[in-house]
Amino acid sequence: MSAANYGLDTDRARAADTPAAALRRRAAGRYAVDEFGGDPHLMDLVAPLFPLAVTVERGARLPQVGPALLIANRGAGPLGPLAVVRAVRTATGRRTRVVGAPELPVLGEGLRTLGAIGSRPDDVAAMLRAGHLAAAPLAPSWFGLGSAEPPRALFVATLGFPVVPLGVRGGFPLALPGHPWRVRVGDPLGPPPGTRPGDQLAAAELAESVAEAVADLLEEMR
């Protein structure tokens, strides 16, 4: 097995430290924090601590390398993005940066350490340019029920990067005990070839296409 990697040049978890080695690494300060505040070593250390059962459907559609914006339906609060993170790690072995960390001194900083990022479109675009996977809701936030206005400003700022729609259906503990969460992956979408950065019309059309794709995925999962 390859050695654990916690540098700033990759988001792939090739291996994980043993608990004892992880504690020694933390105590010695042998870990890196990237420009977005993310701590890859800590992300891998806490990943097994959340026993959320997730079934990934069509996981081969997730990119094995390179950036992509993952857009999922909302409705499950903080467990929704957690299910997405678990699904991506299961299918690809990659870490996911969740969009929507609150702009608060303690809570926001802690969530950024674990891989989250704020909702500012320019920040998300910068994260994609750095090669990461970023997961965002098809709404202004992860909280709330039903459909909402797609985050068009986010699509404008990230135009040109692959957009992967996701359908997320809740499971334990919000449904019957033992019933896993389901995450179904759609085909990657993007604007027509030759679209210029910042094209408002192309971004609006892309947002509509993504919303339709997410709705179709949820319908398939009924």
TABELPE-V586966 format. One record per residue. N is the residue number from 1. RES is the residue in one small letter. PHI is phi in degrees with one decimal (NA if undefined). PSI is psi as a letter, one per 20 degrees, with the letter a starting at -180 (none if undefined). BURIAL is b if it has 16 or more other ideal C-beta (glycine too) atoms within 10 Angstrom, else e. Layout:
<<N & RES & PHI & PSI & BURIAL> <N & RES & PHI & PSI & BURIAL>>
This chain:
<<1 & m & NA & p & e> <2 & s & -68.8 & q & e> <3 & a & -71.1 & q & e> <4 & a & -62.5 & q & b> <5 & n & -124.7 & p & b> <6 & y & -134.0 & k & b> <7 & g & -83.4 & a & e> <8 & l & -102.8 & j & e> <9 & d & -103.4 & j & e> <10 & t & -153.8 & q & e> <11 & d & -117.1 & j & b> <12 & r & -94.8 & p & e> <13 & a & -87.0 & n & b> <14 & r & -73.4 & h & e> <15 & a & -161.3 & r & e> <16 & a & -125.6 & q & b> <17 & d & -66.3 & q & b> <18 & t & -67.7 & q & e> <19 & p & -54.0 & g & e> <20 & a & -65.6 & g & e> <21 & a & -65.9 & h & e> <22 & a & -64.3 & g & b> <23 & l & -65.5 & h & e> <24 & r & -65.0 & g & e> <25 & r & -64.3 & g & b> <26 & r & -64.0 & g & e> <27 & a & -63.8 & h & e> <28 & a & -86.2 & i & e> <29 & g & 73.9 & k & e> <30 & r & -91.8 & m & e> <31 & y & -153.0 & q & b> <32 & a & -114.2 & q & e> <33 & v & -121.2 & p & e> <34 & d & -81.5 & a & b> <35 & e & -67.4 & i & e> <36 & f & -98.7 & j & b> <37 & g & 90.6 & j & b> <38 & g & -79.4 & q & b> <39 & d & -116.6 & n & b> <40 & p & -55.8 & h & b> <41 & h & -63.0 & g & b> <42 & l & -67.7 & h & b> <43 & m & -57.7 & g & b> <44 & d & -70.5 & h & b> <45 & l & -69.5 & h & b> <46 & v & -91.0 & i & e> <47 & a & -53.9 & g & b> <48 & p & -75.6 & i & e> <49 & l & -80.8 & i & e> <50 & f & -109.4 & n & e> <51 & p & -76.8 & m & e> <52 & l & -101.1 & o & e> <53 & a & -76.9 & p & e> <54 & v & -132.3 & p & b> <55 & t & -102.4 & p & b> <56 & v & -100.9 & p & b> <57 & e & -112.5 & p & b> <58 & r & 62.7 & k & b> <59 & g & -62.9 & i & e> <60 & a & -65.3 & i & e> <61 & r & -78.3 & i & e> <62 & l & -75.2 & p & b> <63 & p & -67.8 & p & e> <64 & q & -77.4 & h & e> <65 & v & -140.8 & r & e> <66 & g & 82.5 & r & e> <67 & p & -81.7 & q & b> <68 & a & -165.3 & q & b> <69 & l & -101.0 & o & b> <70 & l & -95.0 & p & b> <71 & i & -116.5 & p & b> <72 & a & -122.1 & q & b> <73 & n & -69.5 & q & b> <74 & r & -98.9 & a & b> <75 & g & 125.3 & i & b> <76 & a & -114.1 & j & b> <77 & g & 61.1 & b & e> <78 & p & -68.3 & i & e> <79 & l & -76.7 & h & b> <80 & g & -62.0 & g & b> <81 & p & -63.4 & h & b> <82 & l & -63.4 & h & b> <83 & a & -65.3 & h & b> <84 & v & -64.6 & g & b> <85 & v & -58.7 & g & b> <86 & r & -65.2 & g & b> <87 & a & -63.7 & g & b> <88 & v & -65.8 & g & b> <89 & r & -63.9 & h & b> <90 & t & -67.3 & g & e> <91 & a & -80.6 & h & b> <92 & t & -126.8 & i & b> <93 & g & 74.9 & j & e> <94 & r & -104.1 & q & b> <95 & r & -86.2 & q & b> <96 & t & -120.6 & p & b> <97 & r & -100.2 & o & b> <98 & v & -88.0 & p & b> <99 & v & -82.8 & p & b> <100 & g & 123.9 & j & b> <101 & a & -63.4 & p & b> <102 & p & -67.6 & q & e> <103 & e & -83.5 & m & e> <104 & l & -122.8 & q & e> <105 & p & -57.3 & g & e> <106 & v & -95.6 & g & e> <107 & l & -62.6 & g & e> <108 & g & -62.8 & g & b> <109 & e & -65.2 & h & e> <110 & g & -64.1 & g & e> <111 & l & -68.4 & h & b> <112 & r & -65.4 & h & b> <113 & t & -60.2 & h & b> <114 & l & -87.4 & j & b> <115 & g & 112.2 & i & b> <116 & a & -79.4 & r & b> <117 & i & -144.8 & q & b> <118 & g & -67.5 & a & b> <119 & s & -95.9 & j & b> <120 & r & -67.7 & p & e> <121 & p & -55.1 & h & b> <122 & d & -65.0 & h & e> <123 & d & -67.2 & g & e> <124 & v & -65.4 & g & b> <125 & a & -61.4 & h & b> <126 & a & -63.9 & h & b> <127 & m & -66.4 & h & b> <128 & l & -66.8 & h & b> <129 & r & -62.3 & h & e> <130 & a & -79.6 & i & b> <131 & g & 96.0 & j & e> <132 & h & -88.8 & r & b> <133 & l & -95.4 & p & b> <134 & a & -121.4 & p & b> <135 & a & -108.0 & p & b> <136 & a & -133.0 & q & b> <137 & p & -83.9 & q & b> <138 & l & -82.6 & l & b> <139 & a & -174.8 & r & b> <140 & p & -63.0 & h & b> <141 & s & -150.2 & r & e> <142 & w & -76.8 & i & b> <143 & f & -95.2 & q & e> <144 & g & 110.9 & r & e> <145 & l & -118.3 & q & e> <146 & g & 75.7 & a & e> <147 & s & -78.5 & r & e> <148 & a & -152.0 & r & b> <149 & e & -66.0 & p & e> <150 & p & -60.5 & q & b> <151 & p & -73.9 & m & b> <152 & r & -62.3 & h & e> <153 & a & -62.1 & h & b> <154 & l & -68.5 & g & b> <155 & f & -66.4 & h & b> <156 & v & -64.2 & g & b> <157 & a & -69.5 & h & b> <158 & t & -107.0 & j & b> <159 & l & -57.1 & p & b> <160 & g & 108.9 & h & e> <161 & f & -88.1 & q & b> <162 & p & -61.6 & q & b> <163 & v & -118.0 & p & b> <164 & v & -113.1 & o & b> <165 & p & -75.2 & q & b> <166 & l & -129.9 & p & b> <167 & g & -106.1 & p & b> <168 & v & -121.4 & p & b> <169 & r & -114.2 & p & b> <170 & g & -70.5 & q & b> <171 & g & -135.7 & b & b> <172 & f & -61.0 & p & e> <173 & p & -96.9 & j & e> <174 & l & -92.3 & i & e> <175 & a & -134.9 & b & e> <176 & l & -62.9 & p & e> <177 & p & -54.6 & p & e> <178 & g & 85.4 & i & e> <179 & h & -83.8 & o & e> <180 & p & -75.7 & q & b> <181 & w & -70.1 & q & b> <182 & r & -124.7 & p & b> <183 & v & -126.5 & o & b> <184 & r & -107.6 & p & b> <185 & v & -101.3 & p & b> <186 & g & -95.7 & r & b> <187 & d & -70.2 & p & e> <188 & p & -59.0 & q & b> <189 & l & -121.7 & r & b> <190 & g & -168.1 & r & b> <191 & p & -73.7 & r & b> <192 & p & -59.5 & q & e> <193 & p & -54.9 & q & e> <194 & g & 89.0 & i & e> <195 & t & -64.6 & p & b> <196 & r & -81.9 & q & e> <197 & p & -57.1 & p & e> <198 & g & 80.3 & j & e> <199 & d & -67.8 & o & b> <200 & q & -64.2 & g & e> <201 & l & -66.5 & g & e> <202 & a & -62.6 & h & b> <203 & a & -65.7 & h & b> <204 & a & -65.3 & g & e> <205 & e & -66.6 & h & e> <206 & l & -64.9 & g & b> <207 & a & -59.8 & g & b> <208 & e & -66.5 & g & e> <209 & s & -63.7 & g & b> <210 & v & -66.1 & g & b> <211 & a & -60.9 & g & b> <212 & e & -65.8 & g & e> <213 & a & -64.8 & g & b> <214 & v & -63.9 & g & b> <215 & a & -61.6 & g & e> <216 & d & -64.4 & g & e> <217 & l & -62.6 & g & b> <218 & l & -65.2 & h & b> <219 & e & -65.8 & g & e> <220 & e & -63.7 & h & e> <221 & m & -88.3 & i & e> <222 & r & -64.8 & none & e>>
